[in-house]
Amino acid sequence: MDITDLLGLDDLLAQMILAVGAAMVLGNAFAIVQHARGKHPAGTSGRFRAGRAWWLLSVGLLITLWGVASLIAA
């Protein structure tokens, strides 16, 4: 048994990947919904970049699926 098995680093890495992906999905989905409702954070300026938010949401979804697949395969 090596240190990777002892500490469960493979599972920990998969869980961290899943968490980052899920945070990207939820954060960008929240931003898109809030923009659709006409709300924006107080004290901010600039325009909302919908294309960027959708792109990051799709990347987050891909990372989330990767994390889930890693946990299932482990």
VOMITOR-93216 format. One record per residue: residue number from 1; residue in three letters; x, y, z of N, C-alpha, C, O in turn. Coordinates in Angstrom, 2 decimals. Layout:
// VOMITOR-93216
   seq   type       n.x       n.y       n.z      ca.x      ca.y      ca.z       c.x       c.y       c.z       o.x       o.y       o.z
   NUM    ala         X         Y         Z         X         Y         Z         X         Y         Z         X         Y         Z
...
//
This chain:
// VOMITOR-93216
   seq   type       n.x       n.y       n.z      ca.x      ca.y      ca.z       c.x       c.y       c.z       o.x       o.y       o.z
     1    met      0.85     -1.18      0.00      0.00      0.00      0.00      0.89      1.24      0.00      1.80      1.36      0.82
     2    asp      0.63      2.15     -0.93      1.42      3.37     -0.96      0.63      4.54     -0.36     -0.53      4.37      0.04
     3    ile      1.24      5.69     -0.31      0.65      6.85      0.36     -0.61      7.34     -0.36     -1.52      7.87      0.28
     4    thr     -0.67      7.17     -1.68     -1.85      7.60     -2.43     -3.08      6.82     -2.02     -4.16      7.39     -1.86
     5    asp     -2.93      5.52     -1.83     -4.04      4.70     -1.38     -4.39      4.99      0.07     -5.57      5.02      0.44
     6    leu     -3.38      5.20      0.88     -3.59      5.44      2.30     -4.39      6.73      2.54     -5.30      6.76      3.37
     7    leu     -4.05      7.77      1.82     -4.73      9.06      2.01     -5.97      9.21      1.13     -6.75     10.15      1.33
     8    gly     -6.17      8.33      0.17     -7.32      8.43     -0.72     -7.25      9.61     -1.66     -8.26     10.26     -1.93
     9    leu     -6.05      9.90     -2.16     -5.86     11.08     -2.99     -6.59     10.99     -4.33     -6.99     12.02     -4.87
    10    asp     -6.78      9.80     -4.86     -7.50      9.67     -6.12     -8.95     10.11     -5.96     -9.48     10.85     -6.79
    11    asp     -9.58      9.66     -4.90    -10.96     10.07     -4.64    -11.05     11.55     -4.30    -11.99     12.24     -4.71
    12    leu    -10.08     12.04     -3.55    -10.08     13.45     -3.17     -9.95     14.35     -4.40    -10.62     15.37     -4.50
    13    leu     -9.09     13.97     -5.33     -8.92     14.75     -6.55    -10.21     14.74     -7.38    -10.60     15.78     -7.92
    14    ala    -10.85     13.60     -7.49    -12.12     13.52     -8.22    -13.20     14.37     -7.56    -14.00     15.01     -8.26
    15    gln    -13.23     14.39     -6.23    -14.21     15.21     -5.52    -13.93     16.70     -5.71    -14.86     17.49     -5.82
    16    met    -12.67     17.07     -5.73    -12.32     18.47     -5.95    -12.68     18.91     -7.37    -13.17     20.02     -7.57
    17    ile    -12.45     18.05     -8.35    -12.83     18.36     -9.72    -14.34     18.52     -9.82    -14.83     19.45    -10.46
    18    leu    -15.07     17.63     -9.18    -16.53     17.72     -9.17    -16.99     19.02     -8.51    -17.91     19.66     -9.01
    19    ala    -16.37     19.41     -7.42    -16.76     20.63     -6.72    -16.50     21.88     -7.55    -17.32     22.79     -7.58
    20    val    -15.37     21.94     -8.23    -15.05     23.10     -9.06    -16.03     23.18    -10.23    -16.54     24.27    -10.54
    21    gly    -16.31     22.06    -10.87    -17.26     22.05    -11.98    -18.66     22.46    -11.55    -19.32     23.24    -12.23
    22    ala    -19.11     21.92    -10.42    -20.44     22.26     -9.92    -20.53     23.74     -9.55    -21.56     24.38     -9.77
    23    ala    -19.47     24.28     -8.97    -19.45     25.70     -8.63    -19.53     26.57     -9.88    -20.20     27.60     -9.89
    24    met    -18.84     26.15    -10.94    -18.91     26.90    -12.20    -20.31     26.86    -12.79    -20.82     27.87    -13.27
    25    val    -20.93     25.70    -12.75    -22.29     25.57    -13.30    -23.27     26.41    -12.50    -24.03     27.19    -13.07
    26    leu    -23.25     26.27    -11.19    -24.21     26.99    -10.35    -23.98     28.50    -10.39    -24.94     29.27    -10.47
    27    gly    -22.74     28.92    -10.34    -22.44     30.35    -10.35    -22.86     31.03    -11.64    -23.47     32.09    -11.62
    28    asn    -22.53     30.42    -12.76    -22.89     31.02    -14.04    -24.38     30.92    -14.32    -24.96     31.83    -14.92
    29    ala    -25.01     29.84    -13.90    -26.46     29.73    -14.06    -27.16     30.81    -13.23    -28.13     31.42    -13.69
    30    phe    -26.68     31.06    -12.03    -27.24     32.11    -11.19    -27.08     33.48    -11.85    -28.01     34.28    -11.84
    31    ala    -25.90     33.74    -12.42    -25.66     35.02    -13.08    -26.58     35.20    -14.29    -27.10     36.30    -14.52
    32    ile    -26.78     34.14    -15.05    -27.66     34.21    -16.22    -29.10     34.47    -15.79    -29.79     35.30    -16.40
    33    val    -29.55     33.78    -14.77    -30.93     33.97    -14.28    -31.11     35.38    -13.73    -32.12     36.03    -14.01
    34    gln    -30.16     35.86    -12.96    -30.28     37.20    -12.39    -30.27     38.27    -13.49    -30.99     39.26    -13.39
    35    his    -29.48     38.06    -14.51    -29.46     39.01    -15.63    -30.81     39.00    -16.35    -31.31     40.05    -16.75
    36    ala    -31.38     37.83    -16.52    -32.69     37.72    -17.18    -33.77     38.43    -16.37    -34.74     38.93    -16.94
    37    arg    -33.62     38.46    -15.07    -34.59     39.14    -14.20    -34.34     40.65    -14.11    -35.13     41.38    -13.52
    38    gly    -33.23     41.10    -14.71    -32.91     42.52    -14.68    -32.17     42.97    -13.45    -32.08     44.18    -13.20
    39    lys    -31.64     42.06    -12.69    -30.90     42.41    -11.47    -29.41     42.37    -11.75    -28.94     41.62    -12.61
    40    his    -28.66     43.19    -11.03    -27.21     43.17    -11.12    -26.63     43.53     -9.76    -27.29     44.16     -8.94
    41    pro    -25.39     43.12     -9.51    -24.78     43.41     -8.21    -24.64     44.92     -7.98    -24.37     45.67     -8.92
    42    ala    -24.83     45.35     -6.76    -24.71     46.77     -6.42    -23.27     47.22     -6.58    -22.33     46.51     -6.22
    43    gly    -23.12     48.41     -7.11    -21.79     49.00     -7.23    -20.97     48.47     -8.39    -19.75     48.65     -8.42
    44    thr    -21.60     47.82     -9.33    -20.85     47.30    -10.48    -21.16     48.12    -11.72    -22.22     48.74    -11.83
    45    ser    -20.23     48.11    -12.63    -20.45     48.78    -13.91    -20.03     47.81    -15.01    -19.40     46.79    -14.76
    46    gly    -20.38     48.15    -16.21    -20.05     47.29    -17.33    -21.26     46.48    -17.75    -22.30     46.48    -17.10
    47    arg    -21.09     45.80    -18.86    -22.21     45.04    -19.39    -22.07     43.56    -19.07    -20.98     43.07    -18.80
    48    phe    -23.17     42.88    -19.09    -23.20     41.45    -18.85    -22.81     40.73    -20.14    -23.38     40.99    -21.20
    49    arg    -21.87     39.83    -20.05    -21.43     39.08    -21.22    -22.09     37.70    -21.19    -21.60     36.77    -20.56
    50    ala    -23.21     37.60    -21.89    -23.99     36.36    -21.88    -23.22     35.22    -22.53    -23.27     34.09    -22.04
    51    gly    -22.52     35.48    -23.60    -21.75     34.44    -24.28    -20.69     33.84    -23.37    -20.47     32.63    -23.36
    52    arg    -20.03     34.70    -22.62    -19.00     34.23    -21.70    -19.61     33.38    -20.59    -19.06     32.34    -20.22
    53    ala    -20.75     33.82    -20.07    -21.41     33.07    -19.00    -21.86     31.70    -19.50    -21.69     30.69    -18.81
    54    trp    -22.44     31.65    -20.70    -22.85     30.36    -21.26    -21.65     29.46    -21.54    -21.72     28.25    -21.32
    55    trp    -20.55     30.03    -22.02    -19.34     29.26    -22.28    -18.80     28.65    -20.98    -18.49     27.46    -20.93
    56    leu    -18.70     29.47    -19.94    -18.19     28.97    -18.67    -19.14     27.96    -18.04    -18.69     27.03    -17.37
    57    leu    -20.44     28.12    -18.24    -21.39     27.14    -17.75    -21.18     25.80    -18.46    -21.22     24.75    -17.82
    58    ser    -20.96     25.83    -19.76    -20.74     24.57    -20.48    -19.42     23.92    -20.11    -19.34     22.70    -20.02
    59    val    -18.39     24.71    -19.89    -17.11     24.16    -19.42    -17.28     23.56    -18.03    -16.74     22.49    -17.75
    60    gly    -18.01     24.23    -17.17    -18.28     23.71    -15.83    -19.06     22.41    -15.88    -18.82     21.51    -15.08
    61    leu    -20.00     22.32    -16.82    -20.75     21.08    -16.97    -19.85     19.94    -17.41    -19.98     18.81    -16.92
    62    leu    -18.93     20.23    -18.31    -17.97     19.20    -18.76    -17.08     18.75    -17.60    -16.83     17.56    -17.43
    63    ile    -16.61     19.69    -16.81    -15.76     19.36    -15.66    -16.56     18.56    -14.63    -16.04     17.63    -14.02
    64    thr    -17.82     18.93    -14.42    -18.68     18.20    -13.48    -18.87     16.75    -13.93    -18.77     15.83    -13.13
    65    leu    -19.13     16.57    -15.21    -19.29     15.21    -15.73    -18.00     14.41    -15.59    -18.04     13.21    -15.31
    66    trp    -16.87     15.07    -15.79    -15.59     14.41    -15.62    -15.41     13.97    -14.18    -14.94     12.85    -13.93
    67    gly    -15.76     14.82    -13.22    -15.64     14.47    -11.80    -16.56     13.32    -11.43    -16.16     12.42    -10.69
    68    val    -17.79     13.33    -11.93    -18.73     12.24    -11.63    -18.20     10.94    -12.23    -18.22      9.91    -11.56
    69    ala    -17.74     10.99    -13.47    -17.21      9.78    -14.12    -15.99      9.25    -13.37    -15.81      8.04    -13.25
    70    ser    -15.17     10.13    -12.87    -13.98      9.71    -12.11    -14.38      9.03    -10.80    -13.75      8.04    -10.40
    71    leu    -15.41      9.55    -10.16    -15.85      8.93     -8.91    -16.51      7.58     -9.15    -16.34      6.65     -8.36
    72    ile    -17.25      7.46    -10.25    -17.91      6.19    -10.57    -16.88      5.13    -10.94    -17.01      3.97    -10.56
    73    ala    -15.86      5.54    -11.70    -14.85      4.60    -12.17    -13.91      4.15    -11.06    -13.26      3.11    -11.16
    74    ala    -13.83      4.94    -10.00    -12.87      4.63     -8.93    -13.32      3.53     -8.04    -12.61      3.17     -7.10
//
